[in-house]
């Protein structure tokens, strides 16, 4: 992989990571068009540059991402000695102050558990381009109707523990390549009667711990192997460029997506997914090598 190819792949990552179109499917197409061999480094590159995309969310929403809940609950009586009561109030207030982060943690748990239990099966599916193509088409058809099925937001748009957990379970669906983590979590949020905008923004926030954990774990595994570790050190420039490009492109993509989604909904993304998935299927039938 040369610098030009690294920049193109990073642009694809930044554009598609937070859109409901499957970054995996687009990585396949980009690598095939560029003629990039699916080497161990290329696979590692596509994972590690997610850190750049993650950072874009943190920077773009830093005021909200680093906020603490200063609206603490009112005091109420609690059985026990005065000392125990005081300790309980301190713990309760401390827990409440970090309420936003606890809800992110709750939402991450389902995917974390399933990822650990079914990691080998998930990795096997990631090697299957046919799975990606089919799920792009199936997900696209679903998205043609998702606005009429789920776009009934309630008056209460606060992120509750129940909503966070439900969205976390929806995120597990995205472990099937081609589904799109963004699509699964946004639809999950809308299923709990969040508005499209609020569901999308929580999807972005949830991406930070989810993607950081997945990419961090992959990086840790690579660093444990002397050959892989040396491979990363020899290509630090490409990794740095990839992360920088993914960061700036992802900022643009997030801003565009929020505005477009609020005004127009999911239908256009559904049509686009069907086209991309069909393109992959046609290429495979034509004998084009799309191995990952």
C-alpha positions as CSV (number, residue, x, y, z in Angstrom):
1,X,0.0,0.0,0.0
2,X,1.3,3.4,-1.0
3,X,0.4,6.9,0.4
4,X,-2.2,7.5,-2.3
5,X,-3.9,4.3,-1.6
6,X,-3.8,4.9,2.1
7,X,-5.4,8.3,1.6
8,X,-8.2,7.0,-0.6
9,X,-9.1,4.2,1.8
10,X,-9.0,6.6,4.8
11,X,-11.4,8.9,2.9
12,X,-13.8,6.0,2.4
13,X,-13.5,5.1,6.1
14,X,-14.2,8.7,7.2
15,X,-17.2,9.1,4.8
16,X,-18.9,5.8,5.6
17,X,-18.1,5.0,9.2
18,X,-21.0,7.0,10.6
19,X,-23.4,6.8,7.7
20,X,-25.8,3.8,7.6
21,X,-24.2,2.4,4.5
22,X,-21.6,-0.1,5.9
23,X,-18.0,1.0,5.9
24,X,-17.0,-2.7,5.4
25,X,-18.7,-2.9,2.0
26,X,-17.1,0.3,0.9
27,X,-13.7,-0.8,2.0
28,X,-14.1,-3.9,-0.2
29,X,-15.0,-1.8,-3.2
30,X,-12.2,0.7,-2.6
31,X,-9.5,-2.0,-2.2
32,X,-10.8,-3.8,-5.3
33,X,-10.8,-0.7,-7.5
34,X,-7.3,0.3,-6.3
35,X,-6.0,-3.2,-6.7
36,X,-4.7,-3.3,-3.1
37,X,-3.8,-6.7,-1.9
38,X,-5.6,-7.8,1.3
39,X,-2.4,-8.2,3.3
40,X,-2.2,-8.4,7.1
41,X,-1.1,-4.8,7.2
42,X,-4.1,-3.6,5.0
43,X,-6.5,-5.4,7.3
44,X,-4.8,-3.8,10.3
45,X,-4.8,-0.4,8.6
46,X,-8.6,-0.4,8.1
47,X,-9.1,-1.1,11.8
48,X,-6.5,1.3,13.2
49,X,-7.6,4.3,11.2
50,X,-11.0,4.1,13.1
51,X,-9.2,6.0,15.9
52,X,-9.2,9.0,13.6
53,X,-12.9,8.7,13.0
54,X,-13.6,8.2,16.7
55,X,-11.7,11.4,17.5
56,X,-13.9,13.4,15.1
57,X,-16.9,12.6,17.3
58,X,-15.1,13.6,20.5
59,X,-14.0,16.9,18.9
60,X,-17.2,17.8,17.1
61,X,-19.3,17.1,20.2
62,X,-16.8,17.8,22.9
63,X,-19.1,20.1,24.9
64,X,-21.6,17.3,25.2
65,X,-19.3,14.4,25.3
66,X,-17.3,15.7,28.3
67,X,-20.3,17.1,30.1
68,X,-21.2,16.1,33.7
69,X,-24.7,15.9,35.1
70,X,-24.7,18.8,37.5
71,X,-28.5,18.6,38.0
72,X,-28.3,16.2,41.0
73,X,-31.3,14.4,42.4
74,X,-33.0,15.8,45.5
75,X,-32.1,14.4,48.8
76,X,-34.4,11.9,50.3
77,X,-34.5,9.8,53.4
78,X,-32.5,6.6,53.6
79,X,-32.7,4.0,56.3
80,X,-29.5,3.6,58.3
81,X,-27.2,5.5,60.6
82,X,-26.4,9.2,59.8
83,X,-22.9,8.1,58.7
84,X,-24.3,5.4,56.3
85,X,-26.9,7.9,55.0
86,X,-24.1,10.4,54.2
87,X,-22.1,7.8,52.4
88,X,-25.1,6.8,50.4
89,X,-25.8,10.3,49.4
90,X,-22.2,10.9,48.3
91,X,-22.2,7.7,46.2
92,X,-25.6,8.5,44.7
93,X,-24.6,12.0,43.7
94,X,-21.2,10.7,42.3
95,X,-23.0,8.1,40.2
96,X,-25.6,10.6,39.0
97,X,-22.9,13.1,38.0
98,X,-21.4,10.6,35.5
99,X,-24.9,9.5,34.3
100,X,-24.1,10.0,30.6
101,X,-21.0,7.8,30.7
102,X,-22.8,5.1,32.7
103,X,-25.5,4.9,30.0
104,X,-22.8,4.6,27.3
105,X,-21.2,1.8,29.3
106,X,-24.6,0.0,29.6
107,X,-25.1,0.3,25.8
108,X,-21.7,-1.1,25.1
109,X,-22.1,-4.2,27.3
110,X,-24.3,-6.4,24.9
111,X,-21.9,-6.0,22.0
112,X,-18.9,-6.5,24.3
113,X,-20.3,-9.8,25.6
114,X,-21.3,-11.2,22.3
115,X,-18.1,-10.1,20.7
116,X,-16.1,-12.1,23.3
117,X,-18.3,-15.1,23.0
118,X,-18.7,-15.2,19.2
119,X,-15.4,-13.5,18.2
120,X,-14.3,-16.3,15.9
121,X,-17.6,-16.6,14.1
122,X,-17.7,-12.8,13.6
123,X,-14.1,-12.8,12.1
124,X,-15.2,-15.6,9.8
125,X,-18.1,-13.6,8.5
126,X,-15.9,-10.6,8.0
127,X,-14.0,-12.7,5.4
128,X,-17.3,-13.4,3.5
129,X,-17.9,-10.7,0.8
130,X,-21.2,-12.5,-0.1
131,X,-22.6,-11.8,3.4
132,X,-21.6,-8.2,3.1
133,X,-23.3,-7.8,-0.3
134,X,-26.5,-9.6,0.7
135,X,-26.8,-7.6,4.0
136,X,-26.3,-4.3,2.1
137,X,-29.2,-5.1,-0.1
138,X,-31.4,-6.5,2.7
139,X,-30.6,-3.5,4.9
140,X,-31.3,-1.1,2.0
141,X,-34.7,-2.6,1.4
142,X,-35.4,-2.2,5.2
143,X,-34.3,1.4,5.1
144,X,-36.8,2.3,2.4
145,X,-39.6,1.8,5.0
146,X,-37.9,2.6,8.3
147,X,-39.1,6.2,8.4
148,X,-42.8,5.2,8.3
149,X,-42.2,2.3,10.8
150,X,-40.2,4.0,13.4
151,X,-40.4,7.8,13.0
152,X,-42.9,8.4,15.8
153,X,-40.8,10.3,18.4
154,X,-42.2,10.8,21.9
155,X,-42.3,14.1,23.8
156,X,-39.6,12.8,26.2
157,X,-36.3,12.7,24.4
158,X,-34.1,12.1,27.4
159,X,-31.7,9.1,27.2
160,X,-32.9,6.6,29.9
161,X,-31.2,3.5,31.1
162,X,-33.8,1.4,29.3
163,X,-33.3,3.2,26.0
164,X,-29.5,2.8,26.3
165,X,-29.7,-0.9,26.9
166,X,-32.1,-1.4,24.0
167,X,-29.9,0.5,21.6
168,X,-27.0,-1.6,22.9
169,X,-28.8,-4.8,21.9
170,X,-29.6,-3.4,18.4
171,X,-25.9,-2.6,18.0
172,X,-25.2,-6.4,18.2
173,X,-27.0,-6.8,14.9
174,X,-24.2,-4.8,13.3
175,X,-21.7,-7.6,14.0
176,X,-23.1,-9.1,10.8
177,X,-20.9,-7.5,8.1
178,X,-22.8,-5.2,5.8
179,X,-25.5,-4.3,8.4
180,X,-23.8,-1.0,9.5
181,X,-23.3,-0.2,13.1
182,X,-24.7,3.3,12.5
183,X,-27.9,2.0,10.9
184,X,-28.5,-0.6,13.6
185,X,-28.1,1.8,16.5
186,X,-30.0,4.7,14.9
187,X,-32.9,2.4,14.1
188,X,-32.6,1.1,17.7
189,X,-32.9,4.6,19.0
190,X,-35.9,5.4,16.8
191,X,-37.5,2.1,18.0
192,X,-37.4,3.6,21.6
193,X,-39.2,6.7,20.2
194,X,-36.1,9.0,19.9
195,X,-36.2,11.5,17.1
196,X,-33.9,10.8,14.1
197,X,-31.5,13.5,15.1
198,X,-31.2,12.4,18.8
199,X,-30.9,8.7,17.8
200,X,-28.1,9.6,15.3
201,X,-26.2,11.6,17.9
202,X,-26.4,8.9,20.5
203,X,-25.2,6.5,17.8
204,X,-22.1,8.7,17.3
205,X,-21.5,8.9,21.1
206,X,-21.8,5.1,21.4
207,X,-19.4,4.6,18.5
208,X,-16.6,6.1,20.6
209,X,-16.3,3.4,23.3
210,X,-17.4,0.6,21.0
211,X,-15.0,1.3,18.2
212,X,-12.2,2.3,20.6
213,X,-12.6,-1.0,22.4
214,X,-12.7,-3.1,19.1
215,X,-9.8,-1.2,17.5
216,X,-7.8,-1.1,20.7
217,X,-8.2,-4.9,21.2
218,X,-7.1,-5.5,17.6
219,X,-4.1,-3.3,18.0
220,X,-3.2,-5.0,21.3
221,X,-3.3,-8.4,19.5
222,X,-1.0,-7.2,16.7
223,X,1.5,-5.7,19.1
224,X,1.8,-9.1,20.9
225,X,3.1,-10.7,17.7
226,X,6.7,-9.6,16.9
227,X,6.2,-9.8,13.1
228,X,2.9,-7.8,13.2
229,X,4.5,-5.3,15.7
230,X,7.4,-4.7,13.3
231,X,5.0,-4.4,10.4
232,X,3.2,-1.5,12.2
233,X,6.4,0.3,13.1
234,X,7.6,0.2,9.5
235,X,4.3,1.8,8.3
236,X,3.8,4.4,11.0
237,X,3.6,7.2,8.4
238,X,0.8,5.5,6.5
239,X,-1.1,4.9,9.8
240,X,-0.6,8.6,10.8
241,X,-1.8,9.8,7.4
242,X,-4.8,7.5,7.4
243,X,-5.9,8.6,10.9
244,X,-5.6,12.3,10.0
245,X,-7.5,11.9,6.8
246,X,-10.2,9.8,8.4
247,X,-10.6,12.4,11.2
248,X,-11.2,15.4,8.9
249,X,-13.4,13.5,6.4
250,X,-15.5,12.0,9.3
251,X,-16.2,15.5,10.7
252,X,-17.6,16.5,7.3
253,X,-19.6,13.3,7.0
254,X,-21.2,13.6,10.4
255,X,-22.3,17.2,9.8
256,X,-23.7,16.3,6.4
257,X,-25.5,13.2,7.7
258,X,-27.2,15.0,10.6
259,X,-28.6,17.7,8.3
260,X,-29.6,15.3,5.6
261,X,-31.2,12.8,8.0
262,X,-33.2,15.5,9.8
263,X,-34.6,16.8,6.5
264,X,-35.0,13.7,4.3
265,X,-34.8,10.6,6.4
266,X,-33.3,7.2,5.3
267,X,-34.8,6.5,1.9
268,X,-31.9,7.8,-0.1
269,X,-29.4,5.7,1.9
270,X,-31.6,2.7,1.4
271,X,-31.5,3.1,-2.4
272,X,-27.8,3.7,-2.2
273,X,-27.2,0.5,-0.2
274,X,-29.2,-1.6,-2.7
275,X,-27.1,-0.2,-5.6
276,X,-23.8,-0.9,-3.8
277,X,-24.8,-4.3,-2.6
278,X,-26.0,-5.2,-6.1
279,X,-22.7,-3.9,-7.6
280,X,-20.8,-6.3,-5.3
281,X,-23.0,-9.2,-6.3
282,X,-22.5,-8.4,-10.0
283,X,-18.8,-8.1,-9.6
284,X,-18.6,-11.5,-7.8
285,X,-20.7,-13.1,-10.5
286,X,-18.4,-11.6,-13.1
287,X,-15.4,-13.2,-11.4
288,X,-13.9,-10.1,-9.9
289,X,-11.6,-10.9,-6.9
290,X,-13.1,-9.1,-3.9
291,X,-11.3,-11.0,-1.2
292,X,-10.8,-9.2,2.1
